[in-house]
Amino acid sequence: MAEDLSIQKGTKQEQYESLIPQIEALLYGETNLIANLANISAALKEQFNWWWVGFYWVEQDELVLGPFQGPVACTRIKKGRGVCGGSWEKGTTLIVADVEKFPGHIACSSASKSEIVVPVYHKGNIVGVLDVDSEHLAQFDETDKLYLEQIVGLIPNI
Ligand code: SME
C-alpha cells in the first residue's frame, strides 16, 4: 500500500475501524519486528494524536524501550513496576484514568495524565507491552482495550 494513512474523523470506534485494515496493510508481507512496531506506533499516533505511544519489549526480567512516537522515555522497567510492569506481571490490560492515583506509576513525562497498557502475547507468554499515554485525564476505556488488544494481535513474526 502507499505509505499514507487515511485519517478518519468520528467516534473512537469509527476511527479504530478505519485504522485497523490500514495497519493490516502496513504489516502485510513485512517480517521485520522493529519495522512493524514502528509503523503501528506511528499509525496510532497519527490517527489519535496521543501524547506518547509505543512498545516496551521483554528482556530477561525487564521491559526495554522499543519503537515509539512521542517524547523521550525511560528505557528500562522492572517486572511489576509502574503501569507497564504491572500489566506484564498481571498479564492483563491496565487502564489508568489518573496516573497520579496509580501507586508506583513511572512518570516518564509530567504531561502524562492517563494511560493504557496492553500486553503482547506470543505462544502464551508476554513478550512486550503497548503503552499509550494521554495528556488528558480518563482518555482510555473498554473500546480502546478492545481495539488495541486486536491491534497487538496482528503483529507478525514476534
Ligand atoms: N508510565 C509508564 C512508563 C512508561 S512511559 O509512560 C512512556 C509506567 O508507569 O509504566
Backbone and ligand atoms as CSV (ligand in chain L), in Angstrom:
chain,resi,resn,atom,element,x,y,z
A,1,MET,N,N,0.837,-1.199,0.000
A,1,MET,CA,C,0.000,0.000,0.000
A,1,MET,C,C,0.870,1.247,0.000
A,2,ALA,N,N,0.284,2.349,-0.378
A,2,ALA,CA,C,1.019,3.609,-0.278
A,2,ALA,C,C,1.227,3.901,1.199
A,3,GLU,N,N,2.360,4.506,1.527
A,3,GLU,CA,C,2.643,4.764,2.937
A,3,GLU,C,C,1.985,6.054,3.402
A,4,ASP,N,N,0.729,6.192,3.078
A,4,ASP,CA,C,-0.046,7.337,3.536
A,4,ASP,C,C,-1.222,6.806,4.316
A,5,LEU,N,N,-1.449,7.393,5.476
A,5,LEU,CA,C,-2.566,6.949,6.280
A,5,LEU,C,C,-3.765,7.819,5.956
A,6,SER,N,N,-4.928,7.180,5.843
A,6,SER,CA,C,-6.148,7.969,5.684
A,6,SER,C,C,-6.719,8.190,7.083
A,7,ILE,N,N,-6.742,9.433,7.516
A,7,ILE,CA,C,-7.164,9.741,8.889
A,7,ILE,C,C,-8.675,9.921,8.927
A,8,GLN,N,N,-9.293,9.170,9.861
A,8,GLN,CA,C,-10.749,9.150,9.973
A,8,GLN,C,C,-11.192,10.074,11.109
A,9,LYS,N,N,-12.257,10.819,10.866
A,9,LYS,CA,C,-12.894,11.558,11.972
A,9,LYS,C,C,-14.077,10.723,12.455
A,10,GLY,N,N,-14.665,11.108,13.589
A,10,GLY,CA,C,-15.836,10.385,14.071
A,10,GLY,C,C,-15.613,9.800,15.440
A,11,THR,N,N,-16.432,8.796,15.768
A,11,THR,CA,C,-16.308,8.190,17.089
A,11,THR,C,C,-14.997,7.417,17.169
A,12,LYS,N,N,-14.631,7.124,18.408
A,12,LYS,CA,C,-13.422,6.326,18.632
A,12,LYS,C,C,-13.524,4.993,17.879
A,13,GLN,N,N,-14.705,4.385,17.940
A,13,GLN,CA,C,-14.910,3.105,17.266
A,13,GLN,C,C,-14.719,3.248,15.760
A,14,GLU,N,N,-15.286,4.303,15.189
A,14,GLU,CA,C,-15.124,4.533,13.742
A,14,GLU,C,C,-13.659,4.754,13.386
A,15,GLN,N,N,-12.947,5.438,14.269
A,15,GLN,CA,C,-11.529,5.689,13.996
A,15,GLN,C,C,-10.741,4.377,14.000
A,16,TYR,N,N,-11.001,3.530,15.001
A,16,TYR,CA,C,-10.311,2.233,15.029
A,16,TYR,C,C,-10.700,1.369,13.830
A,17,GLU,N,N,-11.986,1.363,13.499
A,17,GLU,CA,C,-12.459,0.511,12.388
A,17,GLU,C,C,-11.800,0.916,11.070
A,18,SER,N,N,-11.519,2.205,10.928
A,18,SER,CA,C,-10.844,2.670,9.713
A,18,SER,C,C,-9.346,2.359,9.769
A,19,LEU,N,N,-8.793,2.435,10.974
A,19,LEU,CA,C,-7.346,2.287,11.115
A,19,LEU,C,C,-6.883,0.829,11.000
A,20,ILE,N,N,-7.664,-0.091,11.539
A,20,ILE,CA,C,-7.187,-1.476,11.630
A,20,ILE,C,C,-6.867,-2.086,10.249
A,21,PRO,N,N,-7.725,-1.945,9.243
A,21,PRO,CA,C,-7.332,-2.501,7.938
A,21,PRO,C,C,-6.079,-1.829,7.369
A,22,GLN,N,N,-5.893,-0.573,7.713
A,22,GLN,CA,C,-4.683,0.115,7.233
A,22,GLN,C,C,-3.436,-0.422,7.941
A,23,ILE,N,N,-3.581,-0.731,9.235
A,23,ILE,CA,C,-2.448,-1.344,9.943
A,23,ILE,C,C,-2.167,-2.727,9.359
A,24,GLU,N,N,-3.229,-3.480,9.071
A,24,GLU,CA,C,-3.034,-4.813,8.463
A,24,GLU,C,C,-2.259,-4.683,7.157
A,25,ALA,N,N,-2.602,-3.676,6.364
A,25,ALA,CA,C,-1.930,-3.471,5.081
A,25,ALA,C,C,-0.460,-3.072,5.293
A,26,LEU,N,N,-0.213,-2.269,6.321
A,26,LEU,CA,C,1.168,-1.870,6.604
A,26,LEU,C,C,2.021,-3.067,7.024
A,27,LEU,N,N,1.399,-4.009,7.753
A,27,LEU,CA,C,2.139,-5.164,8.251
A,27,LEU,C,C,2.285,-6.251,7.190
A,28,TYR,N,N,1.412,-6.213,6.186
A,28,TYR,CA,C,1.324,-7.302,5.216
A,28,TYR,C,C,2.678,-7.529,4.519
A,29,GLY,N,N,3.176,-8.749,4.618
A,29,GLY,CA,C,4.401,-9.122,3.907
A,29,GLY,C,C,5.678,-8.628,4.564
A,30,GLU,N,N,5.557,-7.901,5.668
A,30,GLU,CA,C,6.773,-7.408,6.341
A,30,GLU,C,C,7.046,-8.268,7.562
A,31,THR,N,N,8.246,-8.836,7.608
A,31,THR,CA,C,8.572,-9.742,8.706
A,31,THR,C,C,9.435,-9.086,9.772
A,32,ASN,N,N,9.941,-7.889,9.516
A,32,ASN,CA,C,10.839,-7.269,10.487
A,32,ASN,C,C,10.054,-6.673,11.654
A,33,LEU,N,N,10.356,-7.158,12.853
A,33,LEU,CA,C,9.579,-6.762,14.027
A,33,LEU,C,C,9.719,-5.270,14.335
A,34,ILE,N,N,10.927,-4.760,14.266
A,34,ILE,CA,C,11.125,-3.333,14.601
A,34,ILE,C,C,10.348,-2.460,13.618
A,35,ALA,N,N,10.418,-2.808,12.350
A,35,ALA,CA,C,9.684,-2.034,11.339
A,35,ALA,C,C,8.190,-2.054,11.640
A,36,ASN,N,N,7.680,-3.219,12.005
A,36,ASN,CA,C,6.239,-3.329,12.245
A,36,ASN,C,C,5.808,-2.595,13.521
A,37,LEU,N,N,6.594,-2.710,14.576
A,37,LEU,CA,C,6.254,-1.990,15.817
A,37,LEU,C,C,6.340,-0.483,15.584
A,38,ALA,N,N,7.308,-0.057,14.787
A,38,ALA,CA,C,7.464,1.370,14.484
A,38,ALA,C,C,6.249,1.880,13.707
A,39,ASN,N,N,5.817,1.124,12.731
A,39,ASN,CA,C,4.671,1.581,11.931
A,39,ASN,C,C,3.360,1.557,12.721
A,40,ILE,N,N,3.194,0.574,13.603
A,40,ILE,CA,C,1.977,0.555,14.437
A,40,ILE,C,C,1.974,1.793,15.351
A,41,SER,N,N,3.118,2.101,15.958
A,41,SER,CA,C,3.206,3.288,16.824
A,41,SER,C,C,2.867,4.545,16.033
A,42,ALA,N,N,3.444,4.659,14.851
A,42,ALA,CA,C,3.236,5.859,14.033
A,42,ALA,C,C,1.782,5.978,13.586
A,43,ALA,N,N,1.173,4.853,13.205
A,43,ALA,CA,C,-0.220,4.880,12.735
A,43,ALA,C,C,-1.155,5.304,13.872
A,44,LEU,N,N,-0.924,4.772,15.077
A,44,LEU,CA,C,-1.773,5.135,16.222
A,44,LEU,C,C,-1.577,6.606,16.592
A,45,LYS,N,N,-0.342,7.044,16.566
A,45,LYS,CA,C,-0.052,8.448,16.907
A,45,LYS,C,C,-0.719,9.386,15.888
A,46,GLU,N,N,-0.635,9.002,14.627
A,46,GLU,CA,C,-1.175,9.877,13.579
A,46,GLU,C,C,-2.703,9.956,13.642
A,47,GLN,N,N,-3.341,8.811,13.903
A,47,GLN,CA,C,-4.803,8.815,13.960
A,47,GLN,C,C,-5.317,9.516,15.217
A,48,PHE,N,N,-4.711,9.205,16.357
A,48,PHE,CA,C,-5.304,9.666,17.629
A,48,PHE,C,C,-4.564,10.847,18.268
A,49,ASN,N,N,-3.370,11.109,17.773
A,49,ASN,CA,C,-2.571,12.220,18.310
A,49,ASN,C,C,-2.378,12.147,19.827
A,50,TRP,N,N,-2.199,10.913,20.312
A,50,TRP,CA,C,-1.915,10.752,21.742
A,50,TRP,C,C,-0.554,11.329,22.070
A,51,TRP,N,N,-0.328,11.550,23.364
A,51,TRP,CA,C,0.929,12.158,23.823
A,51,TRP,C,C,2.121,11.241,23.540
A,52,TRP,N,N,1.947,9.969,23.858
A,52,TRP,CA,C,3.045,9.009,23.696
A,52,TRP,C,C,2.439,7.652,23.340
A,53,VAL,N,N,2.986,7.009,22.365
A,53,VAL,CA,C,2.521,5.663,22.025
A,53,VAL,C,C,3.714,4.829,21.569
A,54,GLY,N,N,3.852,3.672,22.183
A,54,GLY,CA,C,4.991,2.852,21.794
A,54,GLY,C,C,5.044,1.538,22.541
A,55,PHE,N,N,6.131,0.829,22.291
A,55,PHE,CA,C,6.281,-0.526,22.806
A,55,PHE,C,C,7.440,-0.618,23.785
A,56,TYR,N,N,7.260,-1.456,24.782
A,56,TYR,CA,C,8.372,-1.947,25.597
A,56,TYR,C,C,8.441,-3.446,25.354
A,57,TRP,N,N,9.659,-3.957,25.241
A,57,TRP,CA,C,9.825,-5.368,24.905
A,57,TRP,C,C,10.550,-6.100,26.032
A,58,VAL,N,N,10.145,-7.333,26.306
A,58,VAL,CA,C,10.717,-8.106,27.415
A,58,VAL,C,C,12.154,-8.524,27.109
A,59,GLU,N,N,13.044,-8.230,28.068
A,59,GLU,CA,C,14.423,-8.739,28.024
A,59,GLU,C,C,14.739,-9.223,29.417
A,60,GLN,N,N,14.856,-10.525,29.592
A,60,GLN,CA,C,15.022,-11.150,30.921
A,60,GLN,C,C,13.933,-10.638,31.882
A,61,ASP,N,N,14.352,-9.950,32.974
A,61,ASP,CA,C,13.359,-9.535,33.970
A,61,ASP,C,C,12.946,-8.080,33.810
A,62,GLU,N,N,13.206,-7.515,32.631
A,62,GLU,CA,C,12.898,-6.103,32.414
A,62,GLU,C,C,12.141,-5.897,31.112
A,63,LEU,N,N,11.452,-4.759,31.064
A,63,LEU,CA,C,10.935,-4.256,29.789
A,63,LEU,C,C,11.925,-3.207,29.292
A,64,VAL,N,N,12.247,-3.279,28.015
A,64,VAL,CA,C,13.188,-2.322,27.430
A,64,VAL,C,C,12.457,-1.534,26.345
A,65,LEU,N,N,12.706,-0.241,26.329
A,65,LEU,CA,C,12.049,0.655,25.370
A,65,LEU,C,C,12.255,0.183,23.935
A,66,GLY,N,N,11.161,0.161,23.198
A,66,GLY,CA,C,11.204,-0.216,21.784
A,66,GLY,C,C,10.725,0.942,20.924
A,67,PRO,N,N,10.277,0.647,19.706
A,67,PRO,CA,C,9.795,1.709,18.820
A,67,PRO,C,C,8.644,2.490,19.446
A,68,PHE,N,N,8.705,3.812,19.331
A,68,PHE,CA,C,7.650,4.650,19.910
A,68,PHE,C,C,7.548,5.959,19.156
A,69,GLN,N,N,6.479,6.679,19.448
A,69,GLN,CA,C,6.273,8.037,18.935
A,69,GLN,C,C,5.968,8.929,20.124
A,70,GLY,N,N,6.679,10.027,20.230
A,70,GLY,CA,C,6.451,10.951,21.340
A,70,GLY,C,C,7.760,11.345,21.971
A,71,PRO,N,N,7.665,12.013,23.130
A,71,PRO,CA,C,8.883,12.470,23.799
A,71,PRO,C,C,9.747,11.303,24.281
A,72,VAL,N,N,11.016,11.597,24.546
A,72,VAL,CA,C,11.922,10.558,25.053
A,72,VAL,C,C,11.338,9.937,26.322
A,73,ALA,N,N,11.680,8.676,26.566
A,73,ALA,CA,C,11.058,7.942,27.673
A,73,ALA,C,C,12.098,7.116,28.415
A,74,CYS,N,N,11.710,6.648,29.603
A,74,CYS,CA,C,12.617,5.795,30.366
A,74,CYS,C,C,12.867,4.498,29.589
A,75,THR,N,N,14.063,3.957,29.715
A,75,THR,CA,C,14.438,2.846,28.840
A,75,THR,C,C,14.158,1.472,29.438
A,76,ARG,N,N,14.219,1.356,30.780
A,76,ARG,CA,C,14.067,0.024,31.378
A,76,ARG,C,C,13.069,0.052,32.535
A,77,ILE,N,N,12.186,-0.927,32.555
A,77,ILE,CA,C,11.161,-1.022,33.599
A,77,ILE,C,C,11.161,-2.455,34.123
A,78,LYS,N,N,11.296,-2.595,35.427
A,78,LYS,CA,C,11.294,-3.934,36.047
A,78,LYS,C,C,9.885,-4.512,36.076
A,79,LYS,N,N,9.812,-5.836,36.069
A,79,LYS,CA,C,8.522,-6.519,36.180
A,79,LYS,C,C,7.820,-6.052,37.459
A,80,GLY,N,N,6.551,-5.696,37.324
A,80,GLY,CA,C,5.774,-5.256,38.483
A,80,GLY,C,C,5.845,-3.766,38.749
A,81,ARG,N,N,6.784,-3.061,38.100
A,81,ARG,CA,C,6.939,-1.626,38.338
A,81,ARG,C,C,6.072,-0.819,37.373
A,82,GLY,N,N,5.446,0.220,37.898
A,82,GLY,CA,C,4.665,1.121,37.059
A,82,GLY,C,C,3.484,0.426,36.395
A,83,VAL,N,N,2.874,1.133,35.472
A,83,VAL,CA,C,1.709,0.565,34.785
A,83,VAL,C,C,2.172,-0.522,33.812
A,84,CYS,N,N,3.291,-0.253,33.132
A,84,CYS,CA,C,3.797,-1.223,32.149
A,84,CYS,C,C,4.206,-2.528,32.824
A,85,GLY,N,N,5.017,-2.397,33.888
A,85,GLY,CA,C,5.467,-3.597,34.592
A,85,GLY,C,C,4.319,-4.311,35.288
A,86,GLY,N,N,3.297,-3.537,35.676
A,86,GLY,CA,C,2.111,-4.123,36.309
A,86,GLY,C,C,1.285,-4.928,35.320
A,87,SER,N,N,1.143,-4.393,34.123
A,87,SER,CA,C,0.401,-5.103,33.079
A,87,SER,C,C,1.124,-6.405,32.727
A,88,TRP,N,N,2.431,-6.339,32.643
A,88,TRP,CA,C,3.242,-7.529,32.362
A,88,TRP,C,C,3.033,-8.566,33.464
A,89,GLU,N,N,3.167,-8.131,34.733
A,89,GLU,CA,C,3.052,-9.057,35.863
A,89,GLU,C,C,1.659,-9.693,35.939
A,90,LYS,N,N,0.618,-8.849,35.736
A,90,LYS,CA,C,-0.757,-9.354,35.869
A,90,LYS,C,C,-1.210,-10.097,34.611
A,91,GLY,N,N,-0.587,-9.798,33.493
A,91,GLY,CA,C,-0.962,-10.458,32.239
A,91,GLY,C,C,-2.236,-9.908,31.634
A,92,THR,N,N,-2.600,-8.694,32.047
A,92,THR,CA,C,-3.840,-8.109,31.516
A,92,THR,C,C,-3.610,-6.641,31.136
A,93,THR,N,N,-4.551,-6.139,30.347
A,93,THR,CA,C,-4.554,-4.723,30.008
A,93,THR,C,C,-4.888,-3.906,31.254
A,94,LEU,N,N,-4.149,-2.826,31.465
A,94,LEU,CA,C,-4.444,-1.914,32.584
A,94,LEU,C,C,-4.855,-0.561,32.019
A,95,ILE,N,N,-5.978,-0.053,32.520
A,95,ILE,CA,C,-6.455,1.282,32.145
A,95,ILE,C,C,-6.352,2.158,33.392
A,96,VAL,N,N,-5.630,3.270,33.276
A,96,VAL,CA,C,-5.436,4.161,34.427
A,96,VAL,C,C,-5.987,5.540,34.057
A,97,ALA,N,N,-7.054,5.926,34.738
A,97,ALA,CA,C,-7.726,7.194,34.409
A,97,ALA,C,C,-6.933,8.398,34.883
A,98,ASP,N,N,-6.226,8.227,36.023
A,98,ASP,CA,C,-5.429,9.317,36.574
A,98,ASP,C,C,-4.129,8.703,37.095
A,99,VAL,N,N,-3.047,8.939,36.376
A,99,VAL,CA,C,-1.795,8.258,36.716
A,99,VAL,C,C,-1.288,8.652,38.110
A,100,GLU,N,N,-1.660,9.837,38.563
A,100,GLU,CA,C,-1.203,10.250,39.901
A,100,GLU,C,C,-1.814,9.399,40.994
A,101,LYS,N,N,-2.909,8.720,40.667
A,101,LYS,CA,C,-3.563,7.870,41.676
A,101,LYS,C,C,-3.147,6.410,41.536
A,102,PHE,N,N,-2.231,6.135,40.609
A,102,PHE,CA,C,-1.757,4.753,40.434
A,102,PHE,C,C,-0.461,4.582,41.212
A,103,PRO,N,N,-0.491,3.767,42.297
A,103,PRO,CA,C,0.722,3.609,43.097
A,103,PRO,C,C,1.852,3.045,42.241
A,104,GLY,N,N,2.992,3.728,42.274
A,104,GLY,CA,C,4.157,3.221,41.548
A,104,GLY,C,C,4.233,3.647,40.101
A,105,HIS,N,N,3.294,4.476,39.674
A,105,HIS,CA,C,3.342,4.960,38.282
A,105,HIS,C,C,4.707,5.576,38.001
A,106,ILE,N,N,5.262,5.262,36.837
A,106,ILE,CA,C,6.569,5.812,36.463
A,106,ILE,C,C,6.312,7.008,35.552
A,107,ALA,N,N,6.655,8.187,36.063
A,107,ALA,CA,C,6.371,9.408,35.300
A,107,ALA,C,C,7.519,9.714,34.351
A,108,CYS,N,N,7.423,9.138,33.151
A,108,CYS,CA,C,8.428,9.463,32.131
A,108,CYS,C,C,8.254,10.914,31.720
A,109,SER,N,N,7.013,11.371,31.747
A,109,SER,CA,C,6.730,12.745,31.366
A,109,SER,C,C,5.675,13.283,32.312
A,110,SER,N,N,5.895,14.489,32.836
A,110,SER,CA,C,4.930,15.061,33.781
A,110,SER,C,C,3.634,15.450,33.070
A,111,ALA,N,N,3.665,15.509,31.753
A,111,ALA,CA,C,2.461,15.877,30.993
A,111,ALA,C,C,1.456,14.725,30.914
A,112,SER,N,N,1.935,13.521,31.170
A,112,SER,CA,C,1.058,12.360,31.019
A,112,SER,C,C,0.046,12.292,32.165
A,113,LYS,N,N,-1.247,12.165,31.819
A,113,LYS,CA,C,-2.311,12.164,32.841
A,113,LYS,C,C,-3.067,10.839,32.925
A,114,SER,N,N,-3.232,10.172,31.785
A,114,SER,CA,C,-3.901,8.871,31.819
A,114,SER,C,C,-3.179,7.931,30.859
A,115,GLU,N,N,-3.459,6.637,31.039
A,115,GLU,CA,C,-2.607,5.659,30.354
A,115,GLU,C,C,-3.347,4.343,30.158
A,116,ILE,N,N,-3.005,3.645,29.077
A,116,ILE,CA,C,-3.457,2.260,28.901
A,116,ILE,C,C,-2.252,1.431,28.485
A,117,VAL,N,N,-2.122,0.262,29.076
A,117,VAL,CA,C,-1.030,-0.644,28.713
A,117,VAL,C,C,-1.624,-2.011,28.365
A,118,VAL,N,N,-1.252,-2.495,27.195
A,118,VAL,CA,C,-1.805,-3.737,26.644
A,118,VAL,C,C,-0.664,-4.746,26.476
A,119,PRO,N,N,-0.765,-5.911,27.105
A,119,PRO,CA,C,0.298,-6.899,26.918
A,119,PRO,C,C,0.268,-7.519,25.518
A,120,VAL,N,N,1.451,-7.835,25.019
A,120,VAL,CA,C,1.563,-8.517,23.724
A,120,VAL,C,C,1.928,-9.968,24.014
A,121,TYR,N,N,1.063,-10.868,23.614
A,121,TYR,CA,C,1.281,-12.290,23.867
A,121,TYR,C,C,1.852,-12.989,22.642
A,122,HIS,N,N,2.732,-13.951,22.893
A,122,HIS,CA,C,3.173,-14.850,21.827
A,122,HIS,C,C,3.293,-16.245,22.422
A,123,LYS,N,N,2.545,-17.181,21.864
A,123,LYS,CA,C,2.548,-18.576,22.342
A,123,LYS,C,C,2.377,-18.649,23.861
A,124,GLY,N,N,1.432,-17.881,24.369
A,124,GLY,CA,C,1.100,-17.962,25.793
A,124,GLY,C,C,1.982,-17.137,26.713
A,125,ASN,N,N,3.039,-16.543,26.166
A,125,ASN,CA,C,3.917,-15.713,27.005
A,125,ASN,C,C,3.816,-14.249,26.610
A,126,ILE,N,N,4.020,-13.377,27.598
A,126,ILE,CA,C,4.070,-11.947,27.269
A,126,ILE,C,C,5.478,-11.606,26.786
A,127,VAL,N,N,5.532,-11.026,25.591
A,127,VAL,CA,C,6.834,-10.677,25.002
A,127,VAL,C,C,7.069,-9.173,25.008
A,128,GLY,N,N,6.030,-8.407,25.295
A,128,GLY,CA,C,6.172,-6.955,25.318
A,128,GLY,C,C,4.854,-6.328,25.721
A,129,VAL,N,N,4.837,-5.007,25.758
A,129,VAL,CA,C,3.579,-4.289,26.014
A,129,VAL,C,C,3.487,-3.098,25.066
A,130,LEU,N,N,2.246,-2.752,24.754
A,130,LEU,CA,C,1.967,-1.499,24.060
A,130,LEU,C,C,1.522,-0.501,25.133
A,131,ASP,N,N,2.170,0.647,25.167
A,131,ASP,CA,C,1.871,1.668,26.180
A,131,ASP,C,C,1.375,2.922,25.460
A,132,VAL,N,N,0.238,3.443,25.910
A,132,VAL,CA,C,-0.278,4.691,25.336
A,132,VAL,C,C,-0.557,5.664,26.479
A,133,ASP,N,N,-0.036,6.889,26.329
A,133,ASP,CA,C,-0.222,7.930,27.342
A,133,ASP,C,C,-0.971,9.102,26.731
A,134,SER,N,N,-1.820,9.712,27.561
A,134,SER,CA,C,-2.514,10.924,27.120
A,134,SER,C,C,-2.218,12.071,28.081
A,135,GLU,N,N,-2.222,13.277,27.569
A,135,GLU,CA,C,-2.043,14.445,28.434
A,135,GLU,C,C,-3.375,14.875,29.044
A,136,HIS,N,N,-4.434,14.125,28.750
A,136,HIS,CA,C,-5.762,14.391,29.338
A,136,HIS,C,C,-6.143,13.256,30.286
A,137,LEU,N,N,-6.908,13.578,31.304
A,137,LEU,CA,C,-7.381,12.556,32.244
A,137,LEU,C,C,-8.398,11.635,31.569
A,138,ALA,N,N,-8.448,10.398,32.008
A,138,ALA,CA,C,-9.501,9.436,31.649
A,138,ALA,C,C,-9.765,9.355,30.139
A,139,GLN,N,N,-8.696,9.203,29.374
A,139,GLN,CA,C,-8.852,9.146,27.916
A,139,GLN,C,C,-9.146,7.738,27.403
A,140,PHE,N,N,-8.907,6.726,28.219
A,140,PHE,CA,C,-8.976,5.363,27.700
A,140,PHE,C,C,-10.074,4.560,28.386
A,141,ASP,N,N,-10.722,3.710,27.596
A,141,ASP,CA,C,-11.842,2.927,28.120
A,141,ASP,C,C,-11.845,1.543,27.474
A,142,GLU,N,N,-12.954,0.842,27.658
A,142,GLU,CA,C,-13.056,-0.533,27.155
A,142,GLU,C,C,-12.969,-0.598,25.627
A,143,THR,N,N,-13.363,0.472,24.949
A,143,THR,CA,C,-13.252,0.493,23.481
A,143,THR,C,C,-11.780,0.456,23.069
A,144,ASP,N,N,-10.958,1.258,23.758
A,144,ASP,CA,C,-9.525,1.234,23.458
A,144,ASP,C,C,-8.940,-0.145,23.765
A,145,LYS,N,N,-9.348,-0.706,24.897
A,145,LYS,CA,C,-8.852,-2.036,25.277
A,145,LYS,C,C,-9.160,-3.045,24.174
A,146,LEU,N,N,-10.424,-3.048,23.749
A,146,LEU,CA,C,-10.869,-3.993,22.726
A,146,LEU,C,C,-10.027,-3.879,21.455
A,147,TYR,N,N,-9.908,-2.660,20.951
A,147,TYR,CA,C,-9.233,-2.484,19.658
A,147,TYR,C,C,-7.709,-2.570,19.778
A,148,LEU,N,N,-7.155,-2.055,20.855
A,148,LEU,CA,C,-5.690,-2.128,20.980
A,148,LEU,C,C,-5.249,-3.585,21.181
A,149,GLU,N,N,-6.061,-4.368,21.889
A,149,GLU,CA,C,-5.731,-5.800,22.023
A,149,GLU,C,C,-5.795,-6.480,20.652
A,150,GLN,N,N,-6.780,-6.061,19.849
A,150,GLN,CA,C,-6.887,-6.600,18.487
A,150,GLN,C,C,-5.637,-6.211,17.672
A,151,ILE,N,N,-5.207,-4.974,17.813
A,151,ILE,CA,C,-4.065,-4.479,17.029
A,151,ILE,C,C,-2.783,-5.222,17.412
A,152,VAL,N,N,-2.534,-5.419,18.713
A,152,VAL,CA,C,-1.290,-6.115,19.058
A,152,VAL,C,C,-1.348,-7.583,18.630
A,153,GLY,N,N,-2.554,-8.102,18.478
A,153,GLY,CA,C,-2.716,-9.474,17.983
A,153,GLY,C,C,-2.364,-9.609,16.505
A,154,LEU,N,N,-2.211,-8.507,15.805
A,154,LEU,CA,C,-1.886,-8.547,14.372
A,154,LEU,C,C,-0.378,-8.628,14.111
A,155,ILE,N,N,0.422,-8.388,15.156
A,155,ILE,CA,C,1.877,-8.293,14.944
A,155,ILE,C,C,2.429,-9.650,14.495
A,156,PRO,N,N,3.012,-9.713,13.301
A,156,PRO,CA,C,3.560,-10.988,12.835
A,156,PRO,C,C,5.023,-11.153,13.282
A,157,ASN,N,N,5.510,-12.371,13.210
A,157,ASN,CA,C,6.935,-12.652,13.408
A,157,ASN,C,C,7.516,-12.135,14.713
A,158,ILE,N,N,6.788,-12.389,15.798
A,158,ILE,CA,C,7.293,-11.949,17.105
A,158,ILE,C,C,8.445,-12.841,17.505
L,1,SME,N1,N,4.198,5.493,32.710
L,1,SME,C1,C,4.712,4.190,32.397
L,1,SME,C2,C,6.165,4.259,31.992
L,1,SME,C3,C,6.372,4.388,30.533
L,1,SME,S1,S,6.142,5.937,29.961
L,1,SME,O1,O,4.816,6.432,30.283
L,1,SME,C4,C,6.416,6.035,28.332
L,1,SME,C5,C,4.528,3.257,33.568
L,1,SME,O2,O,4.146,3.671,34.666
L,1,SME,O3,O,4.760,2.072,33.394
